[in-house]
Amino acid sequence: MNELKIQDNFFQYVKEGIKNFEIRKKDYGFKDWTKVRLLNIETQETLIVKLKQTKMNTFEIGQYLSELLRTKGNESDFWEYPKRQMLSDVNNFVLEDYFKQGDSLYWYDLELVNE
């Protein structure tokens, strides 16, 4: 089973029901509804999730990030930081060499699964 090592604050968002996050498909090779183990790198707690790939256009991504910022921070901040940094801030998931992959974003819906 694929495993993603993630920060505690993002792990908590998953537990609380945040449904979408972005990763580079090329690095992990996920297919629709692949089961993935999320490992909290600080507490070693794990969750099993199913990932369903969704494709969002830039406008939809902006709407989604703006909605997160309305609940997590100041919406106007979205336009004052580089997109790569804001994605990392909002999702609490560090994306290396993000823009080298072009504008194609791969978002996934998360569904918790009982082990």
C-alpha positions in Angstrom: 0.0 0.0 0.0 1.3 3.5 -0.9 2.2 5.6 2.1 2.2 9.4 2.4 4.1 11.0 5.3 2.3 14.2 6.3 2.6 16.9 8.9 0.4 16.7 12.0 -1.7 19.8 11.2 -2.6 18.5 7.7 -3.3 15.0 9.3 -5.8 16.7 11.7 -7.5 18.4 8.7 -8.0 15.0 7.1 -9.5 13.7 10.4 -11.8 16.7 10.6 -13.1 16.1 7.0 -11.1 18.4 4.7 -11.8 16.5 1.5 -9.3 17.8 -1.1 -5.6 18.1 -1.4 -3.1 18.3 -4.2 -0.1 16.0 -4.9 2.0 15.3 -8.0 0.5 12.3 -9.6 3.8 11.5 -11.4 5.6 10.9 -8.1 3.0 8.5 -6.6 1.3 6.9 -9.6 -2.1 6.9 -7.9 -5.1 5.6 -9.8 -8.8 6.3 -9.0 -9.8 5.0 -5.6 -6.4 3.8 -4.6 -6.1 3.1 -0.9 -3.3 5.1 0.7 -1.9 5.0 4.3 -1.4 8.5 5.7 1.4 8.6 8.3 1.5 11.4 10.8 5.3 12.1 10.9 5.0 13.7 14.4 2.8 11.2 16.2 3.2 8.1 14.0 -0.7 7.8 13.9 -2.0 6.4 10.6 -5.2 6.7 8.6 -6.3 4.7 5.6 -8.0 6.7 2.9 -9.2 6.1 -0.6 -8.2 8.7 -3.2 -10.4 9.6 -6.1 -8.7 11.9 -8.6 -10.6 15.0 -9.7 -9.5 17.6 -12.2 -10.2 21.2 -11.4 -9.6 24.2 -13.6 -7.7 27.3 -12.4 -10.9 29.2 -11.5 -12.3 26.3 -9.5 -9.0 25.9 -7.7 -9.0 29.6 -6.9 -12.6 29.3 -5.5 -11.6 26.3 -3.4 -8.5 28.0 -1.9 -10.4 31.2 -1.3 -13.1 29.2 0.6 -10.4 27.6 2.7 -8.8 31.0 3.4 -12.2 32.4 4.5 -12.3 29.7 7.1 -8.6 29.4 8.0 -7.3 32.9 7.3 -7.5 36.2 5.5 -8.9 35.8 1.9 -7.0 38.8 0.6 -3.7 37.1 1.6 -4.3 34.6 -1.3 -3.3 37.2 -3.9 -0.3 38.5 -2.0 1.8 35.2 -1.9 3.2 33.0 -4.6 0.7 30.3 -5.6 3.1 27.5 -4.6 3.6 28.9 -1.1 -0.2 29.5 -0.6 -0.9 25.9 -1.6 1.6 24.7 0.9 0.2 27.0 3.6 -3.4 26.1 3.0 -2.9 22.3 2.6 0.0 22.1 5.0 1.6 19.7 2.5 4.9 20.7 1.0 5.2 20.4 -2.7 8.7 20.2 -4.1 9.4 21.7 -7.5 5.7 22.4 -7.9 5.8 24.6 -11.0 8.2 22.3 -12.9 5.1 20.1 -13.5 3.2 22.9 -15.4 -0.3 24.1 -14.7 -1.9 20.6 -14.5 -3.1 20.1 -10.9 -4.2 16.7 -9.6 -6.6 17.0 -6.7 -7.9 14.0 -4.8 -11.1 13.5 -2.7 -10.3 11.6 0.5 -12.6 9.0 2.0 -11.6 7.5 5.3 -11.6 3.7 5.3 -11.7 1.3 8.2 -8.6 -0.9 8.3 
